[in-house]
Amino acid sequence: MYTPGNIPTDSIESLQLALKEELYKISESFKVGEFETINLQLLSAALDKQRAGDLINADGTNYDPGSGAGIYWFDGTIYTKLG
């Protein structure tokens, strides 16, 4: 899990270094996958640009990719309902 560090106020150089370190820590937390939860926004319309690997949460009423409300995975061609 990402925990922010202290932000230096003594110089621009220190701030630049701290920012670089924080961005590195954030990117590493994504790589490791240290998440307690993932909250997908409820969609009521299709995405403008679908990409293989997308996970979506469809409302099932205004937007139904195939099997009603739920979580779907896009393989690049079709959506598969996961739950």
trRosetta pair geometry for C-beta under 8 A, 3 or more apart (Angstrom, degrees):
i j d omega theta_ij theta_ji phi_ij phi_ji
1 29 6.5 43 -156 -142 17 124
1 34 4.8 -128 -55 136 50 123
1 35 8.0 123 -98 -89 79 31
1 36 7.7 16 -91 -29 122 95
2 25 5.9 120 -134 137 93 98
2 26 5.5 37 -119 -105 148 59
2 29 4.1 -75 -54 -39 95 165
2 34 7.6 148 -24 78 63 121
3 25 8.0 -78 53 162 53 140
4 22 6.6 19 -137 -133 75 117
5 18 6.7 -139 90 -158 121 98
5 21 6.8 -18 29 110 150 120
5 22 6.2 -134 31 -85 101 93
5 25 7.4 132 -18 -1 108 161
6 18 7.6 -82 94 -141 57 137
7 15 7.0 31 -174 -123 85 83
7 18 6.0 136 -131 134 52 152
8 11 7.3 -16 130 40 122 62
8 14 3.8 -75 100 137 151 123
8 15 5.8 -134 72 -70 90 59
8 17 7.9 16 25 63 137 98
8 18 5.4 175 11 -34 97 144
9 15 7.6 53 -100 -72 31 106
10 14 5.3 45 62 22 93 156
11 14 4.7 98 59 6 84 100
11 15 6.9 -146 97 -3 47 87
12 15 5.5 -57 -150 39 34 114
12 16 6.2 39 152 -23 68 104
13 16 5.7 -51 -148 33 30 113
13 17 6.5 28 154 -16 63 105
14 17 5.8 -55 -149 38 32 110
14 18 6.2 31 154 -18 66 108
15 18 5.7 -55 -144 38 30 111
15 19 6.2 33 156 -21 64 106
16 19 5.8 -54 -148 35 28 112
16 20 6.5 30 154 -19 62 106
17 20 5.7 -54 -150 35 31 113
17 21 6.4 30 152 -17 65 107
18 21 5.6 -55 -148 38 32 112
18 22 6.3 33 154 -20 67 106
19 22 5.7 -54 -145 36 31 111
19 23 6.4 30 157 -17 65 106
20 23 6.0 -56 -148 37 28 109
20 24 6.5 31 152 -20 62 107
21 24 5.6 -55 -151 35 31 114
21 25 6.5 32 152 -19 65 105
22 25 5.6 -53 -148 35 33 112
22 26 6.4 34 152 -20 65 104
23 26 5.6 -51 -147 35 33 113
23 27 6.4 31 155 -17 65 105
24 27 5.9 -56 -147 38 30 108
24 28 6.3 30 154 -19 64 108
25 28 5.8 -56 -146 37 30 112
25 29 6.5 33 154 -24 63 104
26 29 5.8 -54 -152 30 31 111
26 30 7.0 29 152 -16 62 102
27 30 5.8 -54 -157 33 37 111
27 31 6.6 37 149 -20 67 105
28 31 5.5 -53 -148 34 37 114
28 32 6.3 29 158 -14 69 107
29 32 6.0 -56 -143 41 31 106
29 34 5.4 -78 -159 45 80 111
30 33 7.3 29 179 -73 34 46
35 38 5.7 42 144 -59 150 84
40 55 6.2 -107 -96 121 141 99
40 56 6.5 155 179 -159 135 27
40 57 3.8 142 107 -20 116 118
40 71 6.7 114 42 -115 154 98
41 57 6.6 177 83 49 32 115
42 57 5.2 -73 -100 112 49 112
42 58 7.8 64 -161 -176 64 8
42 59 5.4 73 173 -75 103 89
43 46 7.6 76 156 -96 132 19
43 47 7.3 -50 -138 -55 152 76
43 56 5.5 -29 9 -175 142 111
43 57 6.2 137 6 76 85 60
43 58 5.5 -42 67 -104 99 52
43 59 6.4 -138 82 -15 45 86
43 63 5.4 -62 121 75 90 157
44 59 4.9 7 -94 8 71 142
44 61 7.4 -22 -134 71 91 88
44 62 3.9 28 -173 72 89 135
44 63 5.2 162 -173 -3 25 110
45 62 6.5 -45 -62 133 63 112
45 63 5.2 -151 -79 -71 16 127
46 50 7.4 -45 176 -57 100 113
46 63 6.1 173 -50 -139 56 117
46 65 7.6 115 -102 -85 93 92
47 50 5.2 124 74 -76 117 68
47 54 6.8 -107 8 -164 162 161
47 56 6.9 -131 -33 -91 116 137
50 54 5.9 -106 -157 12 71 151
50 74 5.5 -129 -175 -176 111 163
51 54 5.3 115 62 -44 71 104
51 74 7.1 108 78 92 37 130
51 76 7.8 -17 174 -99 38 69
52 74 6.4 -132 -121 116 34 87
52 75 6.0 4 -139 169 89 30
52 76 3.3 -3 -86 -69 111 93
53 73 7.7 -34 -149 -166 26 90
53 74 6.9 -28 40 74 21 81
53 76 7.9 32 -15 -54 64 83
54 73 7.4 156 85 -154 52 46
54 74 4.2 13 54 34 97 121
55 71 6.5 -3 -174 -171 97 98
55 72 7.2 163 -153 83 51 46
55 73 5.7 -20 -100 -98 72 69
55 74 7.8 -147 -70 10 28 80
55 82 7.8 -23 -138 9 100 145
56 65 7.3 105 76 -25 132 147
56 71 7.2 165 85 -150 42 53
56 72 5.2 -14 60 58 90 94
56 74 7.1 47 -3 -27 109 108
56 79 7.5 -50 43 -130 118 128
57 70 7.4 -102 -145 147 61 22
57 71 5.5 -24 -99 -95 70 69
57 72 7.9 172 -86 17 24 75
58 63 5.0 -125 -151 110 95 97
58 64 6.2 125 153 -108 135 33
58 65 5.4 -152 -57 -1 160 98
58 69 6.2 -152 99 -132 75 44
58 70 6.5 -1 54 54 88 47
58 71 8.0 166 16 -93 74 19
58 72 5.9 26 -7 -2 115 122
59 62 5.7 24 70 38 130 87
59 63 5.6 83 37 46 89 88
59 69 5.8 -35 170 -112 28 97
60 63 7.5 -9 -26 79 17 56
60 64 5.2 56 -146 -97 42 92
60 68 4.2 26 -141 -179 122 58
60 69 2.8 -76 -17 -53 137 68
60 70 6.8 65 -64 -3 117 67
61 64 7.2 103 -23 -50 8 103
61 69 7.3 8 -22 -66 73 103
64 67 7.7 -172 -175 43 93 20
64 68 6.1 -14 -136 -97 111 25
64 69 7.7 -60 -106 -56 85 46
65 72 5.1 11 64 -81 147 174
65 79 3.9 -8 154 60 136 160
65 81 7.7 163 82 -70 104 84
66 72 7.4 118 32 -114 107 136
66 78 7.6 56 -60 -178 151 98
66 79 5.6 -177 0 78 125 106
66 81 6.5 -139 80 -38 107 104
67 70 6.9 -29 93 38 95 131
67 81 4.3 -71 54 -32 132 150
68 81 7.9 37 55 -110 71 149
70 81 5.3 50 93 -153 135 106
70 82 7.1 -172 150 58 110 60
70 83 5.7 -161 -166 102 115 38
71 81 7.2 108 78 -160 51 62
71 82 4.6 -50 100 61 101 105
71 83 5.1 12 41 55 109 80
72 79 4.2 9 175 -176 133 114
72 80 6.4 148 -157 70 76 35
72 81 5.4 -44 -97 -96 80 51
72 82 6.5 169 -105 3 23 86
73 79 6.9 147 72 -154 35 62
73 80 5.2 -21 60 58 90 92
73 82 5.7 74 -17 -44 101 118
74 78 7.5 -162 -141 104 62 25
74 79 5.3 -33 -91 -94 72 72
75 78 6.2 3 40 55 104 65
75 79 8.0 176 6 -94 76 24
75 80 6.7 47 -25 -8 110 111
